[in-house]
Amino acid sequence: MMTIAAEDGTLGRADTAALALTCARAGLSTRDATLLRDFANAVYHLPAEGAVVRLAQASPGRLDRLATSVRVTRWLADQGFPTVRPLEVRQPVAAEGYLATFWRYEAHVGPPPEPRDLGVLLRRLHALPPPPFELPVHDPFGPVRRAIGASLVLGGDDREWLVRRCDGLAEAYYERVRFALPYGLVHGDAHRGNLIRGARGLLLCDWDSVCAGPRETDLIPTLQGVRFGLTGRQRADFSRAYGCDLTAWEGYPVLRDMRELQTLTAVLRNGHRDRRAREELRHRLDSLRAGDDRPWHPF
């Protein structure tokens, strides 16, 4: 029998049918399944399997992206890179409008990772040889443009402002930015929230955005993290650990502003069903439109 409870004991969300079907197709038990997180994806712990299921709503291109995340992490594990590992089952699995991927469960132990820890892992990642298969090409504006178009909570004025903002940054990015670092494998959403301090050490997780692109893409989220409370010292430690400080690079302001827009993607998609996401979207939009540097709240 499957019982679903969140970590605080409350009833989980209404995608349990998708969880049951996808796990059955993968041959996994959902006994005592626990909802760990419900935002951009629903993440469930399967204690009977020592596994985690990540459920993502199906959308154009997502099946290919998830298949790539599984393939890349299997290759990374073979290279000895510290990553979460997918289960040896055929995946992704589709059911009830969702796509599921299955991963080894890694319990977090010890203190939260620091930005410098991420800098060390990104330096290792970017030093690896190219994977022996094709990667999707980095798409810096596609996800946020799609989220703007699909959002159920944006008013017309905010939607038009965001489209203009994307257009202006795209012009600057494609016409004026000249990259300083090599092009190659990038995580695509590298921030310390995607680090787990497991029993075997630090692991990098959440590879849904992995692609081929400018390496600067992986450094900007931490440098932009001042919005989320990172100190100047933490950012400097990160840059030293990686071996490059982008803050004096001429392209930095453009990529920083792009990253700020990209952080809206999940709240744009979830604002209609999550009050906190809706309030945070309003907060960030007001900040962006005012051109100020007020702190934002992470999810």
BALO-995436 format. One record per residue: residue in three letters; z, y, x of N, C-alpha, C in turn. Coordinates in steps of 0.05 Angstrom, whole numbers, plus 32768, in hexadecimal, padded with zeros to 4 digits. Layout:
! residues N
ALAZYXZYXZYX ...
This chain:
! residues 299
MET80007FE88011800080008000800080198012 MET7FF0802D800A7FEF8045801A8001805A800D THR80128066801D8022807C8015801C80938027 ILE801880AB801B801180C2802B802780D78028 ALA803280DF803F804680F4803F804181068057 ALA80458120805380448132806A805C812F807B GLU805C813B80938073813880A5808D81438099 ASP808A8156808680A28161807A80AA81528060 GLY809C813B805B80A2812B804480938131802B THR80848147802A8076814E8012805D813E800F LEU8053813C7FF6803B812D7FF0802381387FFF GLY80128127800A7FFA813080187FE4813B8006 ARG7FCE814380117FB8814F80027FA8813A7FF3 ALA7F9581437FE47F8781317FD17F6F81237FDC ASP7F6D811F7FF77F57811180037F5F80F4800A THR7F7380EA7FFD7F7D80CF80047F6980B97FFE ALA7F5780BF7FEA7F4280AB7FE47F2F80A87FFC ALA7F2880BF80087F1780BE80207F2580B08037 LEU7F3F80B6803A7F4E80A8804F7F4E808A804B ALA7F53808180337F548065802D7F3A80578032 LEU7F24806480297F098057802C7F0080578049 THR7F03806D80577EFA806D80737F0A805A8084 CYS7F24805980807F348046808F7F2D80298089 ALA7F288024806F7F21800880687F0780008076 ARG7EF4801380777EDA800D80837EDC800A80A1 ALA7EF1801680AD7EF6801380CA7F087FFC80D0 GLY7F137FEF80BB7F257FD880BE7F417FE080C7 LEU7F4A7FF880BE7F64800280C67F77800480AE SER7F907FFF80B47FA58000809F7FAF801C809B THR7FB2802480827FBD803F807C7FDA803D8073 ARG7FE7802780788003802480708015803A807E ASP80248048806D8036805D8076802880748084 ALA800E8079807C7FFF808F8088800E80AA8082 THR800D80BB8096801B80D58095800780EC809A LEU80088100808A7FF88118808E8005812980A4 LEU7FF6812D80BA8001813D80D07FF8815A80CE ARG7FE0815F80C47FD5817A80C47FBF817C80AF ASP7FBD819380A27FA98196808D7F9F81B3808F PHE7F8A81B7809E7F7E81D2809F7F6081CF80A2 ALA7F5681D380BA7F3981CF80BE7F3181B280B9 ASN7F4381A080C17F40818380BC7F5B817980B1 ALA7F5A816380A27F728155809B7F77813F80B0 VAL7F8F813F80BC7F95812C80D17FAC811A80C8 TYR7FA7810080C97FBA80EC80C07FC280DA80D7 HIS7FDC80D380D77FE680BF80EA7FE780A480DB LEU7FDC809080E87FDD807580DE7FF0806580F0 PRO800A806580E9801D805880FB8019803A80FF ALA800E802D80EB8008801080EE7FF3800A8102 GLU7FE2801E81087FCC801A811B7FD0802A8135 GLY7FE5803A81377FE8804C814E7FD0805F8151 ALA7FC78069813A7FAE8078813A7FB180928129 VAL7F9E80A3812D7F9B80BC811E7F7F80BC8111 VAL7F7E80C580F87F6580C980EA7F6180E680E6 ARG7F4980F080EE7F42810C80E87F2D810C80D3 LEU7F33811880BC7F20811A80A57F15813680A4 ALA7EFB813880A57EED815180A37EDA8151808B GLN7ED98167807D7EC6816880677EA981678071 ALA7E99815680657E7D8153806D7E6E816E8069 SER7E5E8175807C7E4D818D807B7E358188808D PRO7E208199808A7E088194809A7E0E819480B8 GLY7E05818080C67E09817E80E37E23817380EC ARG7E37817080DA7E51816880E37E52814A80EC LEU7E42813980DF7E42811D80E77E39811B8104 ASP7E248129810C7E1B812881277E308133813A ARG7E3E814981337E52815581447E6981428149 LEU7E72813481337E88812281367E8081098147 ALA7E6780FF81427E5E80E981537E5D80F18170 THR7E55810A81767E55811381927E718115819D SER7E85811D818D7EA0811F81977EAA8104819F VAL7EA480EF818F7EAC80D481967E9E80CB81B0 ARG7E8580CF81B17E7580C681C97E7F80D481E2 VAL7E8380EE81E07E8C80FD81F87EA880F58201 THR7EBA80F181EF7ED580E981F77ED680CD8203 ARG7EC580BB81F97EC480A182067EBA80A38222 TRP7EA680B482267E9B80B982417EB080C68253 LEU7EBE80DA82487ED380E882577EE980D48260 ALA7EF180C3824E7F0680AF82557EFC809D826C ASP7EE38096826C7ED7808682817ED78095829C GLN7ED680B0829A7ED680C082B27EF380C582BC GLY7F0780BC82AD7F2280C182B57F2D80DC82AC PHE7F1E80E9829A7F28810382917F3D8100827B PRO7F52810F827C7F68810C82697F628117824D THR7F578106823C7F4F810D82217F5B80FA820D VAL7F5E810381F47F6480F081DF7F4D80DC81DD ARG7F5380C381D57F3F80AE81D57F3980A481B9 PRO7F1F80A281B37F18809781997F1D80798197 LEU7F23806F81807F268052817C7F0B80458180 GLU7F0D802B81877EF4801C818B7EEC80108170 VAL7EE58022815E7ED9801A81447EC0802A8140 ARG7EAF8021812E7E96803081297E9D80498119 GLN7E96806081237E9D807981177E89808F811F PRO7E8880A581107E9780AD80F87E91809C80E0 VAL7EA4809D80CC7EA1808F80B37EA180A3809D ALA7E8F80A080897E8C80B380737E9780A78059 ALA7EA480B880497EAD80AF802E7EB780C7801F GLU7EB080C980067EBC80DD7FF47EB880FA7FFD GLY7EA180FF800A7E9C811A80147EA98121802E TYR7EB5810D803B7EC3811180557EB78100806B LEU7EBC810980847EB580F9809B7ECE80F480AB ALA7ED380DB80B37EEB80D480C17EE580CB80DD THR7EF680D480F07EF680C9810B7F1280BE8110 PHE7F1480AB81237F2D809C81277F34809D8145 TRP7F4D80A4814B7F5680A981667F71809B816B ARG7F76809681857F91808C818C7FA680A28187 TYR7FBC809A817C7FD280AC81767FE080B38190 GLU7FE480CC81957FF380D581AD800A80E781A3 ALA802380DE81A6803A80EE819E803E810481B3 HIS8044811C81AA8049813281BD8066812E81C8 VAL8069813181E28083812F81EF808781478202 GLY809F8150820480A581668217809D8181820D PRO809E8195821E809981B18216807B81B5820F PRO807681CA8200805A81D181F9804A81D68212 PRO803181CF8213802081D5822A801D81F3822E GLU801881FB824680148217824D7FF6821C8251 PRO7FED8235824F7FD0823B82547FC782318270 ARG7FD8823382847FD0822A829F7FC9820C829F ASP7FD781FC828E7FD081E0828B7FB481DC8281 LEU7FAC81ED826E7F9181EC82647F7D81F4827A GLY7F84820882897F728211829F7F6C81FA82B3 VAL7F8081EA82B97F7C81D482CC7F6981BF82BF LEU7F6D81B882A67F5C81A482997F3F81AE8296 LEU7F3C81C882907F2181D2828D7F1281D382A8 ARG7F2181D882BD7F1481D782D87F0A81BB82DD ARG7F1B81A782D67F12818B82DA7EFB818482C8 LEU7EFC818D82AF7EE68187829D7ECC819282A7 HIS7ECC81AB82AF7EB381B882B77EA981AE82D2 ALA7EB981A082E17EB1819482FB7EA4817982F8 LEU7EA5816D82E07E9A815382DC7E7B815382DD PRO7E6F813D82E37E52813B82E37E48813D82C6 PRO7E2F814482C27E25814682A67E26812A8298 PRO7E2D8129827F7E2D811082707E1181048270 PRO7E0E80E9826F7DF480DC82707DE780DB8254 PHE7DEB80F082447DDF80F1822A7DDE810F8222 GLU7DCD8114820E7DC8813082067DE0813A81F6 LEU7DE7815381FB7DFC816181EC7DEF817681D9 PRO7DFC817C81C37DF3819281B37DF581AC81C3 VAL7DE581BF81BC7DE581D981CA7DF981EC81BC HIS7E0881FA81CC7E1C820D81C27E0F822081AE ASP7E1B822381977E12823481817E288249817C PRO7E27826081897E3E827281887E428280816D PHE7E2D8282815D7E30829181447E2C8280812B GLY7E208269812E7E1A825981167E3282528105 PRO7E48824781117E5F823F81007E6B825680F1 VAL7E6F826D80FE7E7B828480F07E69828F80DB ARG7E4F829080E17E3C829A80CC7E3C828880B4 ARG7E3D826E80B87E3D825B80A17E57825E8092 ALA7E6E826380A07E87826680927E8782808082 ILE7E7B8295808D7E7A82AE807E7E6A82AA8064 GLY7E53829C80677E42829880507E4F8287803A ALA7E5F827380437E6B826080307E8682688026 SER7E92827D80317EAE8284802A7EB0828C800C LEU7EC582827FFF7ECA82877FE37EDE829E7FDF VAL7EE782AA7FF47EFB82BF7FF27EF282DA7FFC LEU7EDC82DC80097ED282F580137EC783077FFD GLY7ECF83207FFE7EC183347FED7EA7833C7FF9 GLY7E9683497FEA7E7C83517FF37E7D8363800B ASP7E8F8377800C7E91838A80227E99837C803C ASP7EAD836A803A7EB6835B80527EA08349805C ARG7E92833C80497E7C832A80527E66833A8060 GLU7E5F835080557E4A836180627E53836A807E TRP7E6D837280807E77837C809A7E76836580AE LEU7E7E834D80A77E7E833780B97E62832F80C2 VAL7E4F833080B07E33832A80B77E29833F80CB ARG7E2F835980C67E27836D80D97E34836A80F4 ARG7E4E836280F47E5C835D810D7E4F8346811C CYS7E498331810F7E3B831A811C7E2083238128 ASP7E11833381187DF7833C81227DFA834D813B GLY7E0D835F813B7E11837081537E198361816B LEU7E2B834E81687E34833E817F7E1E832B8188 ALA7E0F832081767DF9830F817E7DE4831E818F GLU7DDE833681877DCC834781977DD7834B81B3 ALA7DF1835281B57DFD835681CF7DFD833C81DF TYR7E04832681D27E06830D81E07DEB830481EC TYR7DD7830481DC7DBD82F981E47DAD830C81F6 GLU7DB2832681F47DA2833982037DB08344821C ARG7DCB8344821C7DD9835182337DEB83408243 VAL7DF5832A82387E09831A82477DFB8308825B ARG7E04830A82747DFB82FA828A7E1282E98294 PHE7E1082CF82927E2782BE82987E2B82BA82B6 ALA7E4582B882BD7E4C82B582D97E51829882E1 LEU7E58828782CE7E5F826B82D47E47825982CC PRO7E47824182D77E31822E82D17E31822682B4 TYR7E1A821D82AB7E16821382907E1B81F58290 GLY7E2881EA827C7E2D81CD827B7E3F81C58265 LEU7E4D81AE82687E5F81A382547E7681B6824F VAL7E7B81BD82357E9281CE822E7EA081C18216 HIS7EBA81C582157ECA81BA81FF7EC281C881E5 GLY7EBF81E281E67EB681F181CF7ECB81FE81BE ASP7EE581F581C07EFB820181B27F1481FE81C3 ALA7F13820681DB7F28820081EF7F3F821581EC HIS7F55820D81E17F6D821E81E17F85820B81E3 ARG7F9C821581E97FB2820481EF7FBC81F481D7 GLY7FB581FD81BF7FBB81ED81A77FAD81D281A7 ASN7F9881CF81B77F8A81B681B87F9381A581D0 LEU7FAA81AB81DB7FB6819B81F07FCD818B81E4 ILE7FD0817281EC7FE7816181E57FF4815881FF ARG800F815B8200801E8150821680288135820E GLY801881208214801F8105820D802E80F78222 ALA803480DD821D804380CD8230803480CA824A ARG801980CB8249800980C88262800280E3826F GLY800D80F9826480078113826F7FF88124825B LEU7FED813982647FDE814C82537FC38140824B LEU7FBB814382327FA2813A82277F9581508218 LEU7F7A8153821B7F6B8166820C7F5F815981F3 CYS7F62816581DC7F59815981C37F47816B81B4 ASP7F3E8162819C7F2D817181897F1381798196 TRP7F01816681987EE7816981A57ED0816E8191 ASP7ED6817781797EC2817A81657EAC818F816D SER7EB381A1817E7EA081B781867E9481B281A2 VAL7E98819A81AD7E8D819581C87E6F819981C8 CYS7E6581A581DE7E4881AB81E07E4181B281FD ALA7E2881B982017E1F81C5821A7E1C81E38216 GLY7E2981F282287E28820F82257E34821C823D PRO7E378237823C7E43824682527E60823E8255 ARG7E698239826E7E85823282737E988248826A GLU7E8F8260826A7EA1827682617EAB82718245 THR7E9C826382357EA4825C821A7EBF82508218 ASP7EC6823F822C7EE08231822C7EF782428236 LEU7EF1825882447F068269824F7F0E8280823C ILE7EFB8289822C7F0082A0821B7F17829C8207 PRO7F1A828581FA7F2F828281E67F4B828981F1 THR7F518280820A7F6C828682157F6E82A4821C LEU7F5982AF82277F5A82CC822E7F5C82DD8215 GLN7F5082D481FF7F5282E281E57F6D82DC81D7 GLY7F7C82CA81E37F9582C181D77FAB82D581D6 VAL7FA682ED81E17FBA830281DE7FBE830881C0 ARG7FAA830481B07FAD830781937FC282F58187 PHE7FC682DE81947FD982CA818A7FF282C8819B GLY7FF882DD81AA801182DF81B8801182D781D5 LEU7FFB82D081E17FFB82C981FD800082E2820D THR801082E08222801782F68233800282FA8249 GLY8002831182567FF18315826C7FF583018282 ARG800E82F98287801482E6829C800882CB8295 GLN800B82C2827C7FFF82A882747FE182A88277 ARG7FD482BE82707FB782BF82737FAF82BF8291 ALA7FBF82CE82A17FB982CE82BE7FBD82B282CA ASP7FD382A582C27FD8828982CC7FC1827782C4 PHE7FB7827A82AC7FA0826A82A37F88826E82B5 SER7F81828882BB7F6A828E82CB7F6D828482E7 ARG7F85828682F37F8A827B830D7F87825D830E ALA7F91825082F97F90823282F87F73822982F6 TYR7F62823882E77F46823182E57F37823982FE GLY7F3E824F830A7F30825983227F1D826F831D CYS7F1F827D83067F0D829383007F1A82A582EB ASP7F1982BF82F07F2482D382DD7F0C82E182D1 LEU7F0882DD82B77EF182EA82A97EF68305829F THR7F0F830F82A07F15832882927F078340829E ALA7EFE833E82B77EEF835482C37ED1835082C1 TRP7EC8833982B77EAC833382B47EA08345829E GLU7E88834E82A27E7C8361828F7E7783558274 GLY7E73833B82737E6E832E82597E8883278249 TYR7E9F832C82557EB8832482487EBC8331822D PRO7EB9834C822A7EBE835882107EAD834C81FA VAL7E94834581FF7E83833981EB7E8D831E81E2 LEU7E93830D81F67E9D82F281EF7EB982F381E2 ARG7EC9830681EB7EE4830881DE7EE0830F81C0 ASP7ECF832381BB7ECB832B819F7EBE8314818F MET7EAC8305819B7EA182EE818E7EB682D98187 ARG7EC882D581997EDE82C181947EEF82CA817D GLU7EF482E4817B7F0482EE81657EF782E8814A LEU7EDD82EB81497ECE82E381317ED082C5812C GLN7ECD82B681417ECD8299813E7EE8828E8134 THR7EFE829D813A7F18829481307F1A82978111 LEU7F0782A581057F0882A880E87EFC829080D9 THR7EEE827E80E87EDF826980DA7EF0825880C8 ALA7F06824E80D27F17823C80C27F24824B80AA VAL7F2D826480AF7F3A827280997F26827A8084 LEU7F0D827F808C7EF8828580787EF3826D8066 ARG7EF3825580727EED823D80637F0582338052 ASN7F1D823A805A7F358230804D7F448244803C GLY7F3B825D803D7F4A8272802F7F4C826E8011 HIS7F39826180047F3A825E7FE77F4E82497FDF ARG7F5782387FF17F6A82237FE97F8482247FF8 ASP7F87823880097F9F823B80197FA88258801A ARG7FBE825E800E7FC7827A800C7FCC82868028 ARG7FD88277803A7FDD828180557FC382888063 ALA7FAF827680607F95827C806D7F8882958061 ARG7F8B829880477F7F82B0803A7F8D82CA8043 GLU7FA782C980467FB682E080507FAF82E6806D GLU7FAC82D1807D7FA682D580997F8982E0809C LEU7F7782D6808B7F5C82E1808C7F5C82FF8087 ARG7F6B830780727F6D8324806C7F7883348083 HIS7F8D832880907F9A833580A67F87833980BE ARG7F78832480C47F65832680DB7F4E833880D4 LEU7F44833780BC7F2E834980B57F36836680B6 ASP7F4E836C80AC7F58838880AD7F5A839180CA SER7F64837F80DB7F67838580F87F4C838A8105 LEU7F39837881007F1E837B810C7F1083958102 ARG7F12839A80E97F0583B180DE7F1283CC80E7 ALA7F2C83CA80EC7F3A83E280F77F3683E58115 GLY7F2D83D081227F2983D0813F7F4383D1814F ASP7F5983C681437F7283C681517F7883AB815F ASP7F8F83AA816C7F968391817A7FB083858170 ARG7FB5838881567FCD837C814A7FCD835E814E PRO7FE4835181507FE6833481547FDC8325813B TRP7FD0830E81407FC882FC812A7FDA82E3812A HIS7FD882D481157FEA82BD81127FDB82A38114 PRO7FE2829181267FD4827881297FDA82658113 PHE7FC88251810F7FCD823B80FC7FD08221810C 
